Amino acid sequence: MKQRYLAATYAAVLTTANINTSSFAITALSSREGYSLLECWKLSSMPVEAMDAINFNIGSTTKATWSVIEPHTTVGEAWAPSVQLSIILNGLIRITAPSPISSNSSLATTPPLCPTNYTNSSQQTSVAYIMPGTIRSSVLIAADMKTTSYITGHYTEFPSNEPTVLIQIPFVDNLVPHHVVLHEGPCK
């Protein structure tokens, strides 16, 4: 009885706050057949009320890293160093997956933005812009490690005129949070 009451209470709180579970869709970098790709994930976590908030436990994490990237930085082809949650606080990240190039040109100077209509032999590319604002725009799960995206990773650019600041939080043992794939491409 108490669980049914709590579930009804959470549903009422979510509705009252004009929030529904699809609001917690998160863009993810994943891997398929050796290629990095962008997907929209809905995490399977159930809301829990605590600390005067609705909370979602998305998994066990390790130490967080605060990163500051200079304006107009292009990393080029990249892979997630571990399965991690990234939250952008300032600036802009432009991610193309899979990467339209095959070389890993780390910290190249300001090349033009990579093409969005590039296709390789088996994968269509898509582009995500990660920026401060909503959950959908400012949170990314990166799970395309080189061991799973062994053909090509994603392409990363920081095209903002100001530094990009983000927090990166790896998941323990590289465990991907339980989720459902809503669709290919970034969350809209």
SULHU-V152801 format. One record per backbone hydrogen bond with DSSP energy under -0.5 kcal/mol. NH is the residue of the N-H (numbers start at 0). CO is the residue of the C=O. If there is no record, write none. Layout:
# SULHU-V152801
nh=NH co=CO
nh=NH co=CO
This chain:
# SULHU-V152801
nh=4 co=0
nh=5 co=1
nh=6 co=2
nh=7 co=3
nh=8 co=4
nh=9 co=5
nh=10 co=6
nh=11 co=7
nh=12 co=8
nh=13 co=9
nh=14 co=10
nh=15 co=11
nh=16 co=12
nh=17 co=14
nh=18 co=13
nh=22 co=19
nh=23 co=20
nh=24 co=21
nh=25 co=40
nh=26 co=138
nh=27 co=38
nh=28 co=140
nh=29 co=27
nh=29 co=36
nh=31 co=34
nh=33 co=147
nh=34 co=31
nh=35 co=151
nh=36 co=29
nh=38 co=27
nh=39 co=182
nh=40 co=25
nh=40 co=38
nh=41 co=179
nh=42 co=23
nh=42 co=40
nh=43 co=177
nh=47 co=54
nh=49 co=47
nh=49 co=52
nh=52 co=49
nh=54 co=47
nh=54 co=52
nh=56 co=45
nh=57 co=55
nh=61 co=169
nh=64 co=167
nh=66 co=64
nh=66 co=165
nh=68 co=163
nh=71 co=157
nh=71 co=159
nh=72 co=69
nh=72 co=157
nh=73 co=107
nh=74 co=72
nh=74 co=155
nh=75 co=155
nh=76 co=102
nh=77 co=153
nh=79 co=143
nh=83 co=81
nh=83 co=141
nh=84 co=168
nh=85 co=139
nh=86 co=166
nh=87 co=137
nh=88 co=164
nh=89 co=164
nh=92 co=129
nh=93 co=156
nh=94 co=92
nh=94 co=127
nh=95 co=154
nh=96 co=125
nh=97 co=152
nh=98 co=152
nh=104 co=102
nh=105 co=103
nh=107 co=73
nh=107 co=104
nh=110 co=108
nh=119 co=122
nh=124 co=117
nh=125 co=96
nh=127 co=94
nh=129 co=92
nh=129 co=127
nh=130 co=128
nh=130 co=136
nh=131 co=90
nh=137 co=133
nh=138 co=134
nh=139 co=85
nh=140 co=26
nh=141 co=83
nh=141 co=139
nh=142 co=28
nh=142 co=140
nh=144 co=142
nh=147 co=144
nh=148 co=144
nh=149 co=147
nh=150 co=33
nh=151 co=33
nh=153 co=77
nh=154 co=95
nh=155 co=75
nh=156 co=93
nh=157 co=72
nh=159 co=91
nh=163 co=68
nh=164 co=89
nh=164 co=162
nh=165 co=66
nh=166 co=86
nh=167 co=64
nh=168 co=84
nh=169 co=62
nh=169 co=167
nh=170 co=82
nh=171 co=59
nh=173 co=170
nh=174 co=171
nh=175 co=173
nh=179 co=41
nh=181 co=39
nh=181 co=179
nh=182 co=39
nh=184 co=37
